[in-house]
């Protein structure tokens, strides 16, 4: 099985694009590839998965998941630090500074909330399972 895409809601697409262009750029992913006429931001992650942000199709305001976190893999501690700094500089809020995390067996990680409140993490050296 292959995870094809992850989609998060966005109430302000310009803020969302600025945030994800910067944070994904820190992890080596290019800027949004969605054509300007599409009301989404779309990123091609390594392995083929698409990361998409946009307004809710029902027209109601987007909200974030309580208890939900999306974790991205970084290639170094410096990438984690750059990802966190890029997020803070582009409308994000810190949910955990870059440091070894005891809950992740000492792997180096950091957490952010994007401009819509979605919780994200970036880790170097995280082993799952």
PyMOL CGO cylinders between C-alpha atoms (Angstrom):
from pymol import cmd
from pymol.cgo import CYLINDER

trace = [
    CYLINDER, 0.00, 0.00, 0.00, 1.13, 3.54, -0.77, 0.3, 1, 1, 1, 1, 1, 1,
    CYLINDER, 1.13, 3.54, -0.77, -0.15, 6.66, 0.97, 0.3, 1, 1, 1, 1, 1, 1,
    CYLINDER, -0.15, 6.66, 0.97, -1.18, 8.87, -1.98, 0.3, 1, 1, 1, 1, 1, 1,
    CYLINDER, -1.18, 8.87, -1.98, -1.92, 12.15, -0.20, 0.3, 1, 1, 1, 1, 1, 1,
    CYLINDER, -1.92, 12.15, -0.20, -2.52, 14.01, 3.03, 0.3, 1, 1, 1, 1, 1, 1,
    CYLINDER, -2.52, 14.01, 3.03, -4.81, 17.04, 2.97, 0.3, 1, 1, 1, 1, 1, 1,
    CYLINDER, -4.81, 17.04, 2.97, -5.13, 19.72, 5.64, 0.3, 1, 1, 1, 1, 1, 1,
    CYLINDER, -5.13, 19.72, 5.64, -7.60, 22.57, 5.73, 0.3, 1, 1, 1, 1, 1, 1,
    CYLINDER, -7.60, 22.57, 5.73, -6.57, 26.17, 5.22, 0.3, 1, 1, 1, 1, 1, 1,
    CYLINDER, -6.57, 26.17, 5.22, -8.51, 29.33, 5.98, 0.3, 1, 1, 1, 1, 1, 1,
    CYLINDER, -8.51, 29.33, 5.98, -5.85, 31.60, 4.43, 0.3, 1, 1, 1, 1, 1, 1,
    CYLINDER, -5.85, 31.60, 4.43, -4.09, 30.02, 1.45, 0.3, 1, 1, 1, 1, 1, 1,
    CYLINDER, -4.09, 30.02, 1.45, -1.47, 32.77, 1.12, 0.3, 1, 1, 1, 1, 1, 1,
    CYLINDER, -1.47, 32.77, 1.12, -0.32, 32.25, 4.74, 0.3, 1, 1, 1, 1, 1, 1,
    CYLINDER, -0.32, 32.25, 4.74, -0.43, 28.49, 4.25, 0.3, 1, 1, 1, 1, 1, 1,
    CYLINDER, -0.43, 28.49, 4.25, 1.73, 28.63, 1.10, 0.3, 1, 1, 1, 1, 1, 1,
    CYLINDER, 1.73, 28.63, 1.10, 4.28, 30.91, 2.78, 0.3, 1, 1, 1, 1, 1, 1,
    CYLINDER, 4.28, 30.91, 2.78, 4.49, 28.59, 5.80, 0.3, 1, 1, 1, 1, 1, 1,
    CYLINDER, 4.49, 28.59, 5.80, 4.80, 25.32, 3.87, 0.3, 1, 1, 1, 1, 1, 1,
    CYLINDER, 4.80, 25.32, 3.87, 7.06, 26.72, 1.12, 0.3, 1, 1, 1, 1, 1, 1,
    CYLINDER, 7.06, 26.72, 1.12, 9.47, 27.77, 3.91, 0.3, 1, 1, 1, 1, 1, 1,
    CYLINDER, 9.47, 27.77, 3.91, 9.24, 24.72, 6.16, 0.3, 1, 1, 1, 1, 1, 1,
    CYLINDER, 9.24, 24.72, 6.16, 9.32, 22.19, 3.34, 0.3, 1, 1, 1, 1, 1, 1,
    CYLINDER, 9.32, 22.19, 3.34, 12.15, 24.15, 1.71, 0.3, 1, 1, 1, 1, 1, 1,
    CYLINDER, 12.15, 24.15, 1.71, 14.16, 23.62, 4.92, 0.3, 1, 1, 1, 1, 1, 1,
    CYLINDER, 14.16, 23.62, 4.92, 13.65, 19.86, 4.42, 0.3, 1, 1, 1, 1, 1, 1,
    CYLINDER, 13.65, 19.86, 4.42, 14.63, 19.91, 0.73, 0.3, 1, 1, 1, 1, 1, 1,
    CYLINDER, 14.63, 19.91, 0.73, 11.12, 19.91, -0.79, 0.3, 1, 1, 1, 1, 1, 1,
    CYLINDER, 11.12, 19.91, -0.79, 10.25, 22.41, -3.53, 0.3, 1, 1, 1, 1, 1, 1,
    CYLINDER, 10.25, 22.41, -3.53, 7.53, 25.07, -3.31, 0.3, 1, 1, 1, 1, 1, 1,
    CYLINDER, 7.53, 25.07, -3.31, 3.85, 24.44, -4.02, 0.3, 1, 1, 1, 1, 1, 1,
    CYLINDER, 3.85, 24.44, -4.02, 3.32, 22.99, -7.48, 0.3, 1, 1, 1, 1, 1, 1,
    CYLINDER, 3.32, 22.99, -7.48, -0.40, 23.82, -7.72, 0.3, 1, 1, 1, 1, 1, 1,
    CYLINDER, -0.40, 23.82, -7.72, -1.32, 26.05, -10.66, 0.3, 1, 1, 1, 1, 1, 1,
    CYLINDER, -1.32, 26.05, -10.66, -2.30, 29.59, -9.54, 0.3, 1, 1, 1, 1, 1, 1,
    CYLINDER, -2.30, 29.59, -9.54, -5.93, 29.07, -10.56, 0.3, 1, 1, 1, 1, 1, 1,
    CYLINDER, -5.93, 29.07, -10.56, -6.31, 26.08, -8.17, 0.3, 1, 1, 1, 1, 1, 1,
    CYLINDER, -6.31, 26.08, -8.17, -7.41, 27.01, -4.63, 0.3, 1, 1, 1, 1, 1, 1,
    CYLINDER, -7.41, 27.01, -4.63, -4.85, 24.69, -3.01, 0.3, 1, 1, 1, 1, 1, 1,
    CYLINDER, -4.85, 24.69, -3.01, -1.19, 24.37, -2.13, 0.3, 1, 1, 1, 1, 1, 1,
    CYLINDER, -1.19, 24.37, -2.13, 0.34, 21.04, -3.20, 0.3, 1, 1, 1, 1, 1, 1,
    CYLINDER, 0.34, 21.04, -3.20, 3.75, 19.58, -2.44, 0.3, 1, 1, 1, 1, 1, 1,
    CYLINDER, 3.75, 19.58, -2.44, 5.40, 16.44, -3.83, 0.3, 1, 1, 1, 1, 1, 1,
    CYLINDER, 5.40, 16.44, -3.83, 7.04, 14.60, -0.95, 0.3, 1, 1, 1, 1, 1, 1,
    CYLINDER, 7.04, 14.60, -0.95, 9.78, 11.97, -1.42, 0.3, 1, 1, 1, 1, 1, 1,
    CYLINDER, 9.78, 11.97, -1.42, 8.25, 8.61, -2.26, 0.3, 1, 1, 1, 1, 1, 1,
    CYLINDER, 8.25, 8.61, -2.26, 5.38, 10.10, -4.26, 0.3, 1, 1, 1, 1, 1, 1,
    CYLINDER, 5.38, 10.10, -4.26, 2.99, 11.22, -1.53, 0.3, 1, 1, 1, 1, 1, 1,
    CYLINDER, 2.99, 11.22, -1.53, 1.28, 14.57, -2.13, 0.3, 1, 1, 1, 1, 1, 1,
    CYLINDER, 1.28, 14.57, -2.13, 0.75, 17.01, 0.74, 0.3, 1, 1, 1, 1, 1, 1,
    CYLINDER, 0.75, 17.01, 0.74, -2.21, 19.26, -0.01, 0.3, 1, 1, 1, 1, 1, 1,
    CYLINDER, -2.21, 19.26, -0.01, -3.72, 22.24, 1.83, 0.3, 1, 1, 1, 1, 1, 1,
    CYLINDER, -3.72, 22.24, 1.83, -6.85, 24.13, 0.90, 0.3, 1, 1, 1, 1, 1, 1,
    CYLINDER, -6.85, 24.13, 0.90, -10.25, 25.35, 1.99, 0.3, 1, 1, 1, 1, 1, 1,
    CYLINDER, -10.25, 25.35, 1.99, -12.95, 22.93, 3.12, 0.3, 1, 1, 1, 1, 1, 1,
    CYLINDER, -12.95, 22.93, 3.12, -15.14, 21.81, 0.24, 0.3, 1, 1, 1, 1, 1, 1,
    CYLINDER, -15.14, 21.81, 0.24, -18.30, 22.49, 2.26, 0.3, 1, 1, 1, 1, 1, 1,
    CYLINDER, -18.30, 22.49, 2.26, -17.37, 26.18, 2.57, 0.3, 1, 1, 1, 1, 1, 1,
    CYLINDER, -17.37, 26.18, 2.57, -17.22, 26.09, 6.36, 0.3, 1, 1, 1, 1, 1, 1,
    CYLINDER, -17.22, 26.09, 6.36, -14.11, 27.23, 8.31, 0.3, 1, 1, 1, 1, 1, 1,
    CYLINDER, -14.11, 27.23, 8.31, -11.32, 24.67, 8.61, 0.3, 1, 1, 1, 1, 1, 1,
    CYLINDER, -11.32, 24.67, 8.61, -10.34, 23.37, 12.04, 0.3, 1, 1, 1, 1, 1, 1,
    CYLINDER, -10.34, 23.37, 12.04, -7.39, 21.28, 13.22, 0.3, 1, 1, 1, 1, 1, 1,
    CYLINDER, -7.39, 21.28, 13.22, -7.42, 17.78, 14.66, 0.3, 1, 1, 1, 1, 1, 1,
    CYLINDER, -7.42, 17.78, 14.66, -7.26, 17.39, 18.42, 0.3, 1, 1, 1, 1, 1, 1,
    CYLINDER, -7.26, 17.39, 18.42, -4.60, 14.75, 19.07, 0.3, 1, 1, 1, 1, 1, 1,
    CYLINDER, -4.60, 14.75, 19.07, -3.42, 14.64, 15.45, 0.3, 1, 1, 1, 1, 1, 1,
    CYLINDER, -3.42, 14.64, 15.45, 0.23, 15.18, 14.53, 0.3, 1, 1, 1, 1, 1, 1,
    CYLINDER, 0.23, 15.18, 14.53, 2.00, 14.78, 11.19, 0.3, 1, 1, 1, 1, 1, 1,
    CYLINDER, 2.00, 14.78, 11.19, 5.72, 13.95, 11.47, 0.3, 1, 1, 1, 1, 1, 1,
    CYLINDER, 5.72, 13.95, 11.47, 8.28, 14.66, 8.74, 0.3, 1, 1, 1, 1, 1, 1,
    CYLINDER, 8.28, 14.66, 8.74, 11.74, 13.11, 8.48, 0.3, 1, 1, 1, 1, 1, 1,
    CYLINDER, 11.74, 13.11, 8.48, 14.74, 15.43, 8.47, 0.3, 1, 1, 1, 1, 1, 1,
    CYLINDER, 14.74, 15.43, 8.47, 18.21, 14.45, 7.30, 0.3, 1, 1, 1, 1, 1, 1,
    CYLINDER, 18.21, 14.45, 7.30, 20.09, 16.16, 10.15, 0.3, 1, 1, 1, 1, 1, 1,
    CYLINDER, 20.09, 16.16, 10.15, 19.67, 18.06, 13.40, 0.3, 1, 1, 1, 1, 1, 1,
    CYLINDER, 19.67, 18.06, 13.40, 20.42, 21.25, 11.45, 0.3, 1, 1, 1, 1, 1, 1,
    CYLINDER, 20.42, 21.25, 11.45, 17.48, 20.52, 9.12, 0.3, 1, 1, 1, 1, 1, 1,
    CYLINDER, 17.48, 20.52, 9.12, 15.18, 20.15, 12.14, 0.3, 1, 1, 1, 1, 1, 1,
    CYLINDER, 15.18, 20.15, 12.14, 16.41, 23.51, 13.46, 0.3, 1, 1, 1, 1, 1, 1,
    CYLINDER, 16.41, 23.51, 13.46, 16.00, 25.17, 10.04, 0.3, 1, 1, 1, 1, 1, 1,
    CYLINDER, 16.00, 25.17, 10.04, 12.47, 23.70, 9.67, 0.3, 1, 1, 1, 1, 1, 1,
    CYLINDER, 12.47, 23.70, 9.67, 11.45, 25.02, 13.09, 0.3, 1, 1, 1, 1, 1, 1,
    CYLINDER, 11.45, 25.02, 13.09, 12.94, 28.47, 12.45, 0.3, 1, 1, 1, 1, 1, 1,
    CYLINDER, 12.94, 28.47, 12.45, 11.29, 28.69, 9.01, 0.3, 1, 1, 1, 1, 1, 1,
    CYLINDER, 11.29, 28.69, 9.01, 7.93, 27.84, 10.56, 0.3, 1, 1, 1, 1, 1, 1,
    CYLINDER, 7.93, 27.84, 10.56, 8.26, 30.49, 13.27, 0.3, 1, 1, 1, 1, 1, 1,
    CYLINDER, 8.26, 30.49, 13.27, 9.28, 33.10, 10.67, 0.3, 1, 1, 1, 1, 1, 1,
    CYLINDER, 9.28, 33.10, 10.67, 6.24, 32.26, 8.51, 0.3, 1, 1, 1, 1, 1, 1,
    CYLINDER, 6.24, 32.26, 8.51, 3.27, 32.35, 10.85, 0.3, 1, 1, 1, 1, 1, 1,
    CYLINDER, 3.27, 32.35, 10.85, 3.75, 29.13, 12.80, 0.3, 1, 1, 1, 1, 1, 1,
    CYLINDER, 3.75, 29.13, 12.80, 3.83, 28.67, 16.57, 0.3, 1, 1, 1, 1, 1, 1,
    CYLINDER, 3.83, 28.67, 16.57, 6.25, 26.49, 18.50, 0.3, 1, 1, 1, 1, 1, 1,
    CYLINDER, 6.25, 26.49, 18.50, 4.91, 23.35, 20.18, 0.3, 1, 1, 1, 1, 1, 1,
    CYLINDER, 4.91, 23.35, 20.18, 8.38, 22.10, 21.14, 0.3, 1, 1, 1, 1, 1, 1,
    CYLINDER, 8.38, 22.10, 21.14, 11.87, 23.47, 20.55, 0.3, 1, 1, 1, 1, 1, 1,
    CYLINDER, 11.87, 23.47, 20.55, 14.48, 21.53, 18.53, 0.3, 1, 1, 1, 1, 1, 1,
    CYLINDER, 14.48, 21.53, 18.53, 16.13, 19.12, 20.99, 0.3, 1, 1, 1, 1, 1, 1,
    CYLINDER, 16.13, 19.12, 20.99, 16.49, 15.44, 21.84, 0.3, 1, 1, 1, 1, 1, 1,
    CYLINDER, 16.49, 15.44, 21.84, 13.00, 14.23, 22.78, 0.3, 1, 1, 1, 1, 1, 1,
    CYLINDER, 13.00, 14.23, 22.78, 12.69, 11.68, 25.62, 0.3, 1, 1, 1, 1, 1, 1,
    CYLINDER, 12.69, 11.68, 25.62, 9.31, 10.49, 24.27, 0.3, 1, 1, 1, 1, 1, 1,
    CYLINDER, 9.31, 10.49, 24.27, 11.12, 9.54, 21.03, 0.3, 1, 1, 1, 1, 1, 1,
    CYLINDER, 11.12, 9.54, 21.03, 14.02, 7.63, 22.62, 0.3, 1, 1, 1, 1, 1, 1,
    CYLINDER, 14.02, 7.63, 22.62, 16.24, 10.70, 22.36, 0.3, 1, 1, 1, 1, 1, 1,
    CYLINDER, 16.24, 10.70, 22.36, 15.71, 11.35, 18.64, 0.3, 1, 1, 1, 1, 1, 1,
    CYLINDER, 15.71, 11.35, 18.64, 16.23, 15.02, 17.74, 0.3, 1, 1, 1, 1, 1, 1,
    CYLINDER, 16.23, 15.02, 17.74, 12.93, 16.71, 16.98, 0.3, 1, 1, 1, 1, 1, 1,
    CYLINDER, 12.93, 16.71, 16.98, 10.78, 19.83, 17.09, 0.3, 1, 1, 1, 1, 1, 1,
    CYLINDER, 10.78, 19.83, 17.09, 7.08, 20.65, 16.85, 0.3, 1, 1, 1, 1, 1, 1,
    CYLINDER, 7.08, 20.65, 16.85, 5.10, 23.48, 15.26, 0.3, 1, 1, 1, 1, 1, 1,
    CYLINDER, 5.10, 23.48, 15.26, 1.52, 24.55, 14.69, 0.3, 1, 1, 1, 1, 1, 1,
    CYLINDER, 1.52, 24.55, 14.69, 0.87, 25.81, 11.16, 0.3, 1, 1, 1, 1, 1, 1,
    CYLINDER, 0.87, 25.81, 11.16, -1.16, 29.04, 10.66, 0.3, 1, 1, 1, 1, 1, 1,
    CYLINDER, -1.16, 29.04, 10.66, -4.41, 27.02, 10.90, 0.3, 1, 1, 1, 1, 1, 1,
    CYLINDER, -4.41, 27.02, 10.90, -3.38, 25.20, 14.10, 0.3, 1, 1, 1, 1, 1, 1,
    CYLINDER, -3.38, 25.20, 14.10, -2.40, 21.83, 12.61, 0.3, 1, 1, 1, 1, 1, 1,
    CYLINDER, -2.40, 21.83, 12.61, 0.33, 20.15, 14.68, 0.3, 1, 1, 1, 1, 1, 1,
    CYLINDER, 0.33, 20.15, 14.68, 3.48, 19.11, 12.83, 0.3, 1, 1, 1, 1, 1, 1,
    CYLINDER, 3.48, 19.11, 12.83, 6.80, 17.61, 13.84, 0.3, 1, 1, 1, 1, 1, 1,
    CYLINDER, 6.80, 17.61, 13.84, 10.18, 17.12, 12.23, 0.3, 1, 1, 1, 1, 1, 1,
    CYLINDER, 10.18, 17.12, 12.23, 12.65, 14.50, 13.47, 0.3, 1, 1, 1, 1, 1, 1,
    CYLINDER, 12.65, 14.50, 13.47, 16.14, 13.31, 12.73, 0.3, 1, 1, 1, 1, 1, 1,
    CYLINDER, 16.14, 13.31, 12.73, 16.93, 9.76, 13.85, 0.3, 1, 1, 1, 1, 1, 1,
    CYLINDER, 16.93, 9.76, 13.85, 13.39, 8.77, 14.81, 0.3, 1, 1, 1, 1, 1, 1,
    CYLINDER, 13.39, 8.77, 14.81, 12.77, 5.03, 14.81, 0.3, 1, 1, 1, 1, 1, 1,
    CYLINDER, 12.77, 5.03, 14.81, 9.12, 4.01, 14.64, 0.3, 1, 1, 1, 1, 1, 1,
    CYLINDER, 9.12, 4.01, 14.64, 7.88, 0.73, 16.07, 0.3, 1, 1, 1, 1, 1, 1,
]
cmd.load_cgo(trace, "trace")
